[in-house]
Amino acid sequence: MDAEEFLNIISECDVLREDIDEVRERVSLTPSEGTKLAKASGHVDKAKSVLTDLFPTIRSLEEEVKETLSEELSEPDAFTD
């Protein structure tokens, strides 16, 4: 896999988070449902964080891919909301 594929996975976390937020804004939810969606949102954020830390350190990746991921993911505005 190349760096772009890994970066796309992380970007998909943002898309999923935005979709969850849109549901929360557009659909009338019970307090319990709202809590569950908030929890799901938090899990997406956690997954993004774990993947952001993991991807550049996968041992089997080529060094060039690791370096690209490290550079891209360490930028201050990289994949932030």
PyMOL Python script that loads the backbone (N, CA, C, O; Angstrom):
from pymol import cmd

cmd.read_pdbstr("""\
ATOM      1  N   MET A   1       0.849  -1.185   0.000  1.00  0.00           N
ATOM      2  CA  MET A   1       0.000   0.000   0.000  1.00  0.00           C
ATOM      3  C   MET A   1       0.889   1.242   0.000  1.00  0.00           C
ATOM      4  O   MET A   1       1.987   1.246   0.555  1.00  0.00           O
ATOM      5  N   ASP A   2       0.381   2.286  -0.636  1.00  0.00           N
ATOM      6  CA  ASP A   2       1.152   3.525  -0.625  1.00  0.00           C
ATOM      7  C   ASP A   2       0.591   4.479   0.433  1.00  0.00           C
ATOM      8  O   ASP A   2      -0.471   4.234   1.006  1.00  0.00           O
ATOM      9  N   ALA A   3       1.312   5.554   0.678  1.00  0.00           N
ATOM     10  CA  ALA A   3       0.948   6.498   1.735  1.00  0.00           C
ATOM     11  C   ALA A   3      -0.437   7.091   1.505  1.00  0.00           C
ATOM     12  O   ALA A   3      -1.195   7.300   2.452  1.00  0.00           O
ATOM     13  N   GLU A   4      -0.758   7.357   0.261  1.00  0.00           N
ATOM     14  CA  GLU A   4      -2.054   7.969  -0.051  1.00  0.00           C
ATOM     15  C   GLU A   4      -3.219   7.095   0.410  1.00  0.00           C
ATOM     16  O   GLU A   4      -4.234   7.608   0.880  1.00  0.00           O
ATOM     17  N   GLU A   5      -3.077   5.793   0.276  1.00  0.00           N
ATOM     18  CA  GLU A   5      -4.142   4.894   0.722  1.00  0.00           C
ATOM     19  C   GLU A   5      -4.339   4.976   2.237  1.00  0.00           C
ATOM     20  O   GLU A   5      -5.472   4.963   2.717  1.00  0.00           O
ATOM     21  N   PHE A   6      -3.257   5.060   2.975  1.00  0.00           N
ATOM     22  CA  PHE A   6      -3.359   5.192   4.426  1.00  0.00           C
ATOM     23  C   PHE A   6      -3.978   6.537   4.805  1.00  0.00           C
ATOM     24  O   PHE A   6      -4.806   6.612   5.713  1.00  0.00           O
ATOM     25  N   LEU A   7      -3.576   7.590   4.110  1.00  0.00           N
ATOM     26  CA  LEU A   7      -4.120   8.919   4.385  1.00  0.00           C
ATOM     27  C   LEU A   7      -5.616   8.979   4.069  1.00  0.00           C
ATOM     28  O   LEU A   7      -6.375   9.663   4.756  1.00  0.00           O
ATOM     29  N   ASN A   8      -6.031   8.263   3.033  1.00  0.00           N
ATOM     30  CA  ASN A   8      -7.455   8.213   2.695  1.00  0.00           C
ATOM     31  C   ASN A   8      -8.267   7.552   3.803  1.00  0.00           C
ATOM     32  O   ASN A   8      -9.386   7.979   4.091  1.00  0.00           O
ATOM     33  N   ILE A   9      -7.720   6.525   4.420  1.00  0.00           N
ATOM     34  CA  ILE A   9      -8.413   5.859   5.524  1.00  0.00           C
ATOM     35  C   ILE A   9      -8.634   6.848   6.666  1.00  0.00           C
ATOM     36  O   ILE A   9      -9.716   6.900   7.250  1.00  0.00           O
ATOM     37  N   ILE A  10      -7.618   7.618   6.974  1.00  0.00           N
ATOM     38  CA  ILE A  10      -7.741   8.601   8.050  1.00  0.00           C
ATOM     39  C   ILE A  10      -8.755   9.678   7.665  1.00  0.00           C
ATOM     40  O   ILE A  10      -9.521  10.137   8.513  1.00  0.00           O
ATOM     41  N   SER A  11      -8.765  10.078   6.410  1.00  0.00           N
ATOM     42  CA  SER A  11      -9.746  11.065   5.942  1.00  0.00           C
ATOM     43  C   SER A  11     -11.171  10.535   6.066  1.00  0.00           C
ATOM     44  O   SER A  11     -12.097  11.293   6.358  1.00  0.00           O
ATOM     45  N   GLU A  12     -11.342   9.250   5.847  1.00  0.00           N
ATOM     46  CA  GLU A  12     -12.668   8.646   5.969  1.00  0.00           C
ATOM     47  C   GLU A  12     -13.198   8.752   7.392  1.00  0.00           C
ATOM     48  O   GLU A  12     -14.411   8.815   7.595  1.00  0.00           O
ATOM     49  N   CYS A  13     -12.318   8.772   8.369  1.00  0.00           N
ATOM     50  CA  CYS A  13     -12.754   8.984   9.757  1.00  0.00           C
ATOM     51  C   CYS A  13     -13.428  10.342   9.885  1.00  0.00           C
ATOM     52  O   CYS A  13     -14.447  10.472  10.563  1.00  0.00           O
ATOM     53  N   ASP A  14     -12.860  11.356   9.235  1.00  0.00           N
ATOM     54  CA  ASP A  14     -13.458  12.691   9.271  1.00  0.00           C
ATOM     55  C   ASP A  14     -14.818  12.700   8.586  1.00  0.00           C
ATOM     56  O   ASP A  14     -15.754  13.340   9.063  1.00  0.00           O
ATOM     57  N   VAL A  15     -14.924  11.995   7.474  1.00  0.00           N
ATOM     58  CA  VAL A  15     -16.193  11.923   6.749  1.00  0.00           C
ATOM     59  C   VAL A  15     -17.250  11.253   7.623  1.00  0.00           C
ATOM     60  O   VAL A  15     -18.379  11.735   7.717  1.00  0.00           O
ATOM     61  N   LEU A  16     -16.889  10.157   8.252  1.00  0.00           N
ATOM     62  CA  LEU A  16     -17.827   9.459   9.125  1.00  0.00           C
ATOM     63  C   LEU A  16     -18.258  10.354  10.285  1.00  0.00           C
ATOM     64  O   LEU A  16     -19.437  10.397  10.635  1.00  0.00           O
ATOM     65  N   ARG A  17     -17.317  11.057  10.869  1.00  0.00           N
ATOM     66  CA  ARG A  17     -17.629  11.966  11.983  1.00  0.00           C
ATOM     67  C   ARG A  17     -18.596  13.049  11.522  1.00  0.00           C
ATOM     68  O   ARG A  17     -19.554  13.360  12.229  1.00  0.00           O
ATOM     69  N   GLU A  18     -18.363  13.619  10.362  1.00  0.00           N
ATOM     70  CA  GLU A  18     -19.261  14.646   9.824  1.00  0.00           C
ATOM     71  C   GLU A  18     -20.655  14.083   9.575  1.00  0.00           C
ATOM     72  O   GLU A  18     -21.653  14.751   9.843  1.00  0.00           O
ATOM     73  N   ASP A  19     -20.724  12.860   9.066  1.00  0.00           N
ATOM     74  CA  ASP A  19     -22.021  12.225   8.825  1.00  0.00           C
ATOM     75  C   ASP A  19     -22.780  12.004  10.132  1.00  0.00           C
ATOM     76  O   ASP A  19     -23.989  12.227  10.197  1.00  0.00           O
ATOM     77  N   ILE A  20     -22.077  11.571  11.160  1.00  0.00           N
ATOM     78  CA  ILE A  20     -22.709  11.381  12.469  1.00  0.00           C
ATOM     79  C   ILE A  20     -23.219  12.719  12.997  1.00  0.00           C
ATOM     80  O   ILE A  20     -24.334  12.801  13.511  1.00  0.00           O
ATOM     81  N   ASP A  21     -22.414  13.755  12.873  1.00  0.00           N
ATOM     82  CA  ASP A  21     -22.829  15.088  13.325  1.00  0.00           C
ATOM     83  C   ASP A  21     -24.054  15.578  12.557  1.00  0.00           C
ATOM     84  O   ASP A  21     -24.934  16.225  13.124  1.00  0.00           O
ATOM     85  N   GLU A  22     -24.102  15.264  11.272  1.00  0.00           N
ATOM     86  CA  GLU A  22     -25.250  15.670  10.461  1.00  0.00           C
ATOM     87  C   GLU A  22     -26.517  14.969  10.935  1.00  0.00           C
ATOM     88  O   GLU A  22     -27.578  15.589  11.002  1.00  0.00           O
ATOM     89  N   VAL A  23     -26.420  13.697  11.260  1.00  0.00           N
ATOM     90  CA  VAL A  23     -27.574  12.974  11.793  1.00  0.00           C
ATOM     91  C   VAL A  23     -28.052  13.652  13.078  1.00  0.00           C
ATOM     92  O   VAL A  23     -29.250  13.852  13.276  1.00  0.00           O
ATOM     93  N   ARG A  24     -27.112  13.997  13.936  1.00  0.00           N
ATOM     94  CA  ARG A  24     -27.467  14.637  15.212  1.00  0.00           C
ATOM     95  C   ARG A  24     -28.170  15.975  14.997  1.00  0.00           C
ATOM     96  O   ARG A  24     -29.036  16.356  15.785  1.00  0.00           O
ATOM     97  N   GLU A  25     -27.802  16.685  13.938  1.00  0.00           N
ATOM     98  CA  GLU A  25     -28.400  17.987  13.655  1.00  0.00           C
ATOM     99  C   GLU A  25     -29.761  17.877  12.973  1.00  0.00           C
ATOM    100  O   GLU A  25     -30.647  18.697  13.212  1.00  0.00           O
ATOM    101  N   ARG A  26     -29.922  16.874  12.133  1.00  0.00           N
ATOM    102  CA  ARG A  26     -31.103  16.814  11.274  1.00  0.00           C
ATOM    103  C   ARG A  26     -32.213  15.898  11.772  1.00  0.00           C
ATOM    104  O   ARG A  26     -33.341  15.977  11.286  1.00  0.00           O
ATOM    105  N   VAL A  27     -31.910  15.030  12.731  1.00  0.00           N
ATOM    106  CA  VAL A  27     -32.894  14.052  13.187  1.00  0.00           C
ATOM    107  C   VAL A  27     -33.213  14.306  14.653  1.00  0.00           C
ATOM    108  O   VAL A  27     -32.322  14.538  15.471  1.00  0.00           O
ATOM    109  N   SER A  28     -34.488  14.257  14.963  1.00  0.00           N
ATOM    110  CA  SER A  28     -34.901  14.400  16.357  1.00  0.00           C
ATOM    111  C   SER A  28     -34.569  13.102  17.091  1.00  0.00           C
ATOM    112  O   SER A  28     -35.043  12.027  16.722  1.00  0.00           O
ATOM    113  N   LEU A  29     -33.754  13.218  18.126  1.00  0.00           N
ATOM    114  CA  LEU A  29     -33.283  12.041  18.853  1.00  0.00           C
ATOM    115  C   LEU A  29     -33.707  12.098  20.313  1.00  0.00           C
ATOM    116  O   LEU A  29     -33.846  13.172  20.898  1.00  0.00           O
ATOM    117  N   THR A  30     -33.906  10.932  20.879  1.00  0.00           N
ATOM    118  CA  THR A  30     -34.130  10.868  22.318  1.00  0.00           C
ATOM    119  C   THR A  30     -32.795  11.143  23.003  1.00  0.00           C
ATOM    120  O   THR A  30     -31.747  11.046  22.364  1.00  0.00           O
ATOM    121  N   PRO A  31     -32.813  11.479  24.276  1.00  0.00           N
ATOM    122  CA  PRO A  31     -31.545  11.675  24.980  1.00  0.00           C
ATOM    123  C   PRO A  31     -30.630  10.448  24.889  1.00  0.00           C
ATOM    124  O   PRO A  31     -29.417  10.581  24.730  1.00  0.00           O
ATOM    125  N   SER A  32     -31.213   9.275  24.990  1.00  0.00           N
ATOM    126  CA  SER A  32     -30.423   8.042  24.899  1.00  0.00           C
ATOM    127  C   SER A  32     -29.778   7.896  23.523  1.00  0.00           C
ATOM    128  O   SER A  32     -28.610   7.522  23.410  1.00  0.00           O
ATOM    129  N   GLU A  33     -30.542   8.191  22.490  1.00  0.00           N
ATOM    130  CA  GLU A  33     -30.008   8.106  21.128  1.00  0.00           C
ATOM    131  C   GLU A  33     -28.898   9.132  20.913  1.00  0.00           C
ATOM    132  O   GLU A  33     -27.877   8.836  20.292  1.00  0.00           O
ATOM    133  N   GLY A  34     -29.108  10.331  21.430  1.00  0.00           N
ATOM    134  CA  GLY A  34     -28.085  11.369  21.322  1.00  0.00           C
ATOM    135  C   GLY A  34     -26.803  10.963  22.018  1.00  0.00           C
ATOM    136  O   GLY A  34     -25.706  11.207  21.517  1.00  0.00           O
ATOM    137  N   THR A  35     -26.952  10.341  23.178  1.00  0.00           N
ATOM    138  CA  THR A  35     -25.787   9.863  23.925  1.00  0.00           C
ATOM    139  C   THR A  35     -25.043   8.789  23.140  1.00  0.00           C
ATOM    140  O   THR A  35     -23.813   8.778  23.100  1.00  0.00           O
ATOM    141  N   LYS A  36     -25.791   7.895  22.523  1.00  0.00           N
ATOM    142  CA  LYS A  36     -25.158   6.825  21.739  1.00  0.00           C
ATOM    143  C   LYS A  36     -24.418   7.387  20.529  1.00  0.00           C
ATOM    144  O   LYS A  36     -23.326   6.925  20.199  1.00  0.00           O
ATOM    145  N   LEU A  37     -25.002   8.373  19.873  1.00  0.00           N
ATOM    146  CA  LEU A  37     -24.310   8.985  18.731  1.00  0.00           C
ATOM    147  C   LEU A  37     -23.074   9.740  19.189  1.00  0.00           C
ATOM    148  O   LEU A  37     -22.046   9.720  18.511  1.00  0.00           O
ATOM    149  N   ALA A  38     -23.165  10.405  20.330  1.00  0.00           N
ATOM    150  CA  ALA A  38     -21.989  11.100  20.863  1.00  0.00           C
ATOM    151  C   ALA A  38     -20.885  10.097  21.180  1.00  0.00           C
ATOM    152  O   ALA A  38     -19.706  10.359  20.939  1.00  0.00           O
ATOM    153  N   LYS A  39     -21.275   8.962  21.714  1.00  0.00           N
ATOM    154  CA  LYS A  39     -20.307   7.910  22.017  1.00  0.00           C
ATOM    155  C   LYS A  39     -19.679   7.383  20.721  1.00  0.00           C
ATOM    156  O   LYS A  39     -18.469   7.164  20.657  1.00  0.00           O
ATOM    157  N   ALA A  40     -20.501   7.184  19.700  1.00  0.00           N
ATOM    158  CA  ALA A  40     -19.985   6.720  18.407  1.00  0.00           C
ATOM    159  C   ALA A  40     -18.996   7.728  17.834  1.00  0.00           C
ATOM    160  O   ALA A  40     -17.956   7.352  17.293  1.00  0.00           O
ATOM    161  N   SER A  41     -19.327   9.003  17.957  1.00  0.00           N
ATOM    162  CA  SER A  41     -18.437  10.065  17.485  1.00  0.00           C
ATOM    163  C   SER A  41     -17.097   9.998  18.204  1.00  0.00           C
ATOM    164  O   SER A  41     -16.042  10.128  17.583  1.00  0.00           O
ATOM    165  N   GLY A  42     -17.148   9.797  19.498  1.00  0.00           N
ATOM    166  CA  GLY A  42     -15.923   9.676  20.285  1.00  0.00           C
ATOM    167  C   GLY A  42     -15.088   8.481  19.869  1.00  0.00           C
ATOM    168  O   GLY A  42     -13.859   8.547  19.846  1.00  0.00           O
ATOM    169  N   HIS A  43     -15.760   7.388  19.541  1.00  0.00           N
ATOM    170  CA  HIS A  43     -15.039   6.196  19.092  1.00  0.00           C
ATOM    171  C   HIS A  43     -14.363   6.435  17.740  1.00  0.00           C
ATOM    172  O   HIS A  43     -13.256   5.953  17.500  1.00  0.00           O
ATOM    173  N   VAL A  44     -15.030   7.175  16.865  1.00  0.00           N
ATOM    174  CA  VAL A  44     -14.425   7.517  15.572  1.00  0.00           C
ATOM    175  C   VAL A  44     -13.179   8.371  15.799  1.00  0.00           C
ATOM    176  O   VAL A  44     -12.147   8.153  15.164  1.00  0.00           O
ATOM    177  N   ASP A  45     -13.280   9.341  16.705  1.00  0.00           N
ATOM    178  CA  ASP A  45     -12.121  10.186  17.019  1.00  0.00           C
ATOM    179  C   ASP A  45     -10.972   9.350  17.575  1.00  0.00           C
ATOM    180  O   ASP A  45      -9.812   9.565  17.224  1.00  0.00           O
ATOM    181  N   LYS A  46     -11.299   8.406  18.434  1.00  0.00           N
ATOM    182  CA  LYS A  46     -10.274   7.535  19.024  1.00  0.00           C
ATOM    183  C   LYS A  46      -9.637   6.666  17.937  1.00  0.00           C
ATOM    184  O   LYS A  46      -8.417   6.502  17.908  1.00  0.00           O
ATOM    185  N   ALA A  47     -10.457   6.115  17.050  1.00  0.00           N
ATOM    186  CA  ALA A  47      -9.930   5.291  15.959  1.00  0.00           C
ATOM    187  C   ALA A  47      -8.985   6.105  15.084  1.00  0.00           C
ATOM    188  O   ALA A  47      -7.922   5.623  14.693  1.00  0.00           O
ATOM    189  N   LYS A  48      -9.373   7.332  14.780  1.00  0.00           N
ATOM    190  CA  LYS A  48      -8.522   8.201  13.966  1.00  0.00           C
ATOM    191  C   LYS A  48      -7.183   8.439  14.655  1.00  0.00           C
ATOM    192  O   LYS A  48      -6.133   8.404  14.013  1.00  0.00           O
ATOM    193  N   SER A  49      -7.223   8.679  15.944  1.00  0.00           N
ATOM    194  CA  SER A  49      -6.001   8.914  16.709  1.00  0.00           C
ATOM    195  C   SER A  49      -5.099   7.683  16.708  1.00  0.00           C
ATOM    196  O   SER A  49      -3.889   7.787  16.508  1.00  0.00           O
ATOM    197  N   VAL A  50      -5.697   6.527  16.932  1.00  0.00           N
ATOM    198  CA  VAL A  50      -4.926   5.277  16.942  1.00  0.00           C
ATOM    199  C   VAL A  50      -4.297   5.029  15.573  1.00  0.00           C
ATOM    200  O   VAL A  50      -3.120   4.681  15.482  1.00  0.00           O
ATOM    201  N   LEU A  51      -5.079   5.207  14.515  1.00  0.00           N
ATOM    202  CA  LEU A  51      -4.567   4.974  13.163  1.00  0.00           C
ATOM    203  C   LEU A  51      -3.477   5.974  12.800  1.00  0.00           C
ATOM    204  O   LEU A  51      -2.493   5.614  12.155  1.00  0.00           O
ATOM    205  N   THR A  52      -3.648   7.222  13.211  1.00  0.00           N
ATOM    206  CA  THR A  52      -2.648   8.254  12.937  1.00  0.00           C
ATOM    207  C   THR A  52      -1.314   7.906  13.592  1.00  0.00           C
ATOM    208  O   THR A  52      -0.251   8.134  13.014  1.00  0.00           O
ATOM    209  N   ASP A  53      -1.379   7.357  14.793  1.00  0.00           N
ATOM    210  CA  ASP A  53      -0.156   6.934  15.484  1.00  0.00           C
ATOM    211  C   ASP A  53       0.416   5.645  14.900  1.00  0.00           C
ATOM    212  O   ASP A  53       1.633   5.486  14.803  1.00  0.00           O
ATOM    213  N   LEU A  54      -0.461   4.736  14.515  1.00  0.00           N
ATOM    214  CA  LEU A  54      -0.030   3.411  14.055  1.00  0.00           C
ATOM    215  C   LEU A  54       0.574   3.407  12.653  1.00  0.00           C
ATOM    216  O   LEU A  54       1.655   2.856  12.444  1.00  0.00           O
ATOM    217  N   PHE A  55      -0.107   4.008  11.709  1.00  0.00           N
ATOM    218  CA  PHE A  55       0.284   3.857  10.309  1.00  0.00           C
ATOM    219  C   PHE A  55       1.757   4.151  10.027  1.00  0.00           C
ATOM    220  O   PHE A  55       2.396   3.359   9.334  1.00  0.00           O
ATOM    221  N   PRO A  56       2.331   5.251  10.529  1.00  0.00           N
ATOM    222  CA  PRO A  56       3.741   5.519  10.205  1.00  0.00           C
ATOM    223  C   PRO A  56       4.722   4.547  10.864  1.00  0.00           C
ATOM    224  O   PRO A  56       5.912   4.560  10.550  1.00  0.00           O
ATOM    225  N   THR A  57       4.232   3.710  11.768  1.00  0.00           N
ATOM    226  CA  THR A  57       5.141   2.815  12.495  1.00  0.00           C
ATOM    227  C   THR A  57       4.999   1.351  12.106  1.00  0.00           C
ATOM    228  O   THR A  57       5.647   0.495  12.710  1.00  0.00           O
ATOM    229  N   ILE A  58       4.180   1.044  11.127  1.00  0.00           N
ATOM    230  CA  ILE A  58       4.010  -0.349  10.702  1.00  0.00           C
ATOM    231  C   ILE A  58       5.339  -0.843  10.133  1.00  0.00           C
ATOM    232  O   ILE A  58       5.855  -0.300   9.156  1.00  0.00           O
ATOM    233  N   ARG A  59       5.866  -1.856  10.751  1.00  0.00           N
ATOM    234  CA  ARG A  59       7.214  -2.339  10.420  1.00  0.00           C
ATOM    235  C   ARG A  59       7.375  -2.806   8.982  1.00  0.00           C
ATOM    236  O   ARG A  59       8.438  -2.625   8.387  1.00  0.00           O
ATOM    237  N   SER A  60       6.340  -3.401   8.421  1.00  0.00           N
ATOM    238  CA  SER A  60       6.474  -3.978   7.087  1.00  0.00           C
ATOM    239  C   SER A  60       6.376  -2.955   5.956  1.00  0.00           C
ATOM    240  O   SER A  60       6.563  -3.308   4.791  1.00  0.00           O
ATOM    241  N   LEU A  61       6.088  -1.706   6.278  1.00  0.00           N
ATOM    242  CA  LEU A  61       5.996  -0.684   5.229  1.00  0.00           C
ATOM    243  C   LEU A  61       7.378  -0.273   4.746  1.00  0.00           C
ATOM    244  O   LEU A  61       8.358  -0.317   5.489  1.00  0.00           O
ATOM    245  N   GLU A  62       7.429   0.125   3.487  1.00  0.00           N
ATOM    246  CA  GLU A  62       8.670   0.655   2.938  1.00  0.00           C
ATOM    247  C   GLU A  62       9.004   1.956   3.660  1.00  0.00           C
ATOM    248  O   GLU A  62       8.109   2.693   4.075  1.00  0.00           O
ATOM    249  N   GLU A  63      10.287   2.230   3.805  1.00  0.00           N
ATOM    250  CA  GLU A  63      10.730   3.429   4.525  1.00  0.00           C
ATOM    251  C   GLU A  63      10.158   4.705   3.914  1.00  0.00           C
ATOM    252  O   GLU A  63       9.793   5.633   4.637  1.00  0.00           O
ATOM    253  N   GLU A  64      10.081   4.752   2.599  1.00  0.00           N
ATOM    254  CA  GLU A  64       9.547   5.944   1.932  1.00  0.00           C
ATOM    255  C   GLU A  64       8.096   6.194   2.342  1.00  0.00           C
ATOM    256  O   GLU A  64       7.703   7.337   2.574  1.00  0.00           O
ATOM    257  N   VAL A  65       7.308   5.135   2.432  1.00  0.00           N
ATOM    258  CA  VAL A  65       5.908   5.263   2.842  1.00  0.00           C
ATOM    259  C   VAL A  65       5.836   5.744   4.288  1.00  0.00           C
ATOM    260  O   VAL A  65       5.046   6.631   4.612  1.00  0.00           O
ATOM    261  N   LYS A  66       6.656   5.162   5.150  1.00  0.00           N
ATOM    262  CA  LYS A  66       6.684   5.579   6.560  1.00  0.00           C
ATOM    263  C   LYS A  66       7.046   7.057   6.688  1.00  0.00           C
ATOM    264  O   LYS A  66       6.420   7.797   7.447  1.00  0.00           O
ATOM    265  N   GLU A  67       8.060   7.476   5.938  1.00  0.00           N
ATOM    266  CA  GLU A  67       8.501   8.871   5.998  1.00  0.00           C
ATOM    267  C   GLU A  67       7.410   9.818   5.516  1.00  0.00           C
ATOM    268  O   GLU A  67       7.161  10.856   6.129  1.00  0.00           O
ATOM    269  N   THR A  68       6.763   9.454   4.418  1.00  0.00           N
ATOM    270  CA  THR A  68       5.680  10.285   3.892  1.00  0.00           C
ATOM    271  C   THR A  68       4.551  10.396   4.904  1.00  0.00           C
ATOM    272  O   THR A  68       4.033  11.486   5.146  1.00  0.00           O
ATOM    273  N   LEU A  69       4.169   9.273   5.493  1.00  0.00           N
ATOM    274  CA  LEU A  69       3.101   9.291   6.495  1.00  0.00           C
ATOM    275  C   LEU A  69       3.493  10.132   7.704  1.00  0.00           C
ATOM    276  O   LEU A  69       2.690  10.917   8.208  1.00  0.00           O
ATOM    277  N   SER A  70       4.713   9.969   8.162  1.00  0.00           N
ATOM    278  CA  SER A  70       5.181  10.748   9.315  1.00  0.00           C
ATOM    279  C   SER A  70       5.123  12.238   9.024  1.00  0.00           C
ATOM    280  O   SER A  70       4.680  13.025   9.860  1.00  0.00           O
ATOM    281  N   GLU A  71       5.572  12.621   7.841  1.00  0.00           N
ATOM    282  CA  GLU A  71       5.561  14.033   7.463  1.00  0.00           C
ATOM    283  C   GLU A  71       4.136  14.566   7.351  1.00  0.00           C
ATOM    284  O   GLU A  71       3.809  15.617   7.903  1.00  0.00           O
ATOM    285  N   GLU A  72       3.300  13.834   6.634  1.00  0.00           N
ATOM    286  CA  GLU A  72       1.924  14.284   6.406  1.00  0.00           C
ATOM    287  C   GLU A  72       1.129  14.359   7.705  1.00  0.00           C
ATOM    288  O   GLU A  72       0.353  15.293   7.911  1.00  0.00           O
ATOM    289  N   LEU A  73       1.321  13.393   8.565  1.00  0.00           N
ATOM    290  CA  LEU A  73       0.521  13.320   9.787  1.00  0.00           C
ATOM    291  C   LEU A  73       1.061  14.186  10.916  1.00  0.00           C
ATOM    292  O   LEU A  73       0.385  14.384  11.926  1.00  0.00           O
ATOM    293  N   SER A  74       2.275  14.704  10.750  1.00  0.00           N
ATOM    294  CA  SER A  74       2.836  15.558  11.796  1.00  0.00           C
ATOM    295  C   SER A  74       2.610  17.039  11.519  1.00  0.00           C
ATOM    296  O   SER A  74       2.912  17.877  12.369  1.00  0.00           O
ATOM    297  N   GLU A  75       2.086  17.371  10.353  1.00  0.00           N
ATOM    298  CA  GLU A  75       1.797  18.766  10.033  1.00  0.00           C
ATOM    299  C   GLU A  75       0.721  19.275  10.986  1.00  0.00           C
ATOM    300  O   GLU A  75      -0.219  18.547  11.304  1.00  0.00           O
ATOM    301  N   PRO A  76       0.852  20.524  11.446  1.00  0.00           N
ATOM    302  CA  PRO A  76      -0.094  21.059  12.431  1.00  0.00           C
ATOM    303  C   PRO A  76      -1.561  20.969  12.022  1.00  0.00           C
ATOM    304  O   PRO A  76      -2.424  20.720  12.864  1.00  0.00           O
ATOM    305  N   ASP A  77      -1.852  21.170  10.737  1.00  0.00           N
ATOM    306  CA  ASP A  77      -3.247  21.137  10.294  1.00  0.00           C
ATOM    307  C   ASP A  77      -3.631  19.816   9.642  1.00  0.00           C
ATOM    308  O   ASP A  77      -4.679  19.718   9.005  1.00  0.00           O
ATOM    309  N   ALA A  78      -2.793  18.806   9.797  1.00  0.00           N
ATOM    310  CA  ALA A  78      -3.056  17.521   9.161  1.00  0.00           C
ATOM    311  C   ALA A  78      -4.276  16.860   9.778  1.00  0.00           C
ATOM    312  O   ALA A  78      -4.283  16.510  10.958  1.00  0.00           O
ATOM    313  N   PHE A  79      -5.287  16.698   8.976  1.00  0.00           N
ATOM    314  CA  PHE A  79      -6.457  15.919   9.352  1.00  0.00           C
ATOM    315  C   PHE A  79      -7.094  16.370  10.652  1.00  0.00           C
ATOM    316  O   PHE A  79      -7.451  15.547  11.496  1.00  0.00           O
ATOM    317  N   THR A  80      -7.235  17.667  10.810  1.00  0.00           N
ATOM    318  CA  THR A  80      -7.937  18.179  11.985  1.00  0.00           C
ATOM    319  C   THR A  80      -9.307  18.667  11.570  1.00  0.00           C
ATOM    320  O   THR A  80      -9.547  18.986  10.406  1.00  0.00           O
ATOM    321  N   ASP A  81     -10.192  18.720  12.533  1.00  0.00           N
ATOM    322  CA  ASP A  81     -11.558  19.174  12.253  1.00  0.00           C
ATOM    323  C   ASP A  81     -11.614  20.672  12.141  1.00  0.00           C
ATOM    324  O   ASP A  81     -12.684  21.233  11.907  1.00  0.00           O
TER     325      ASP A  81
END
""", "prot")
cmd.dss("prot")
cmd.show_as("cartoon", "prot")
cmd.util.cbc("prot")
cmd.orient("prot")
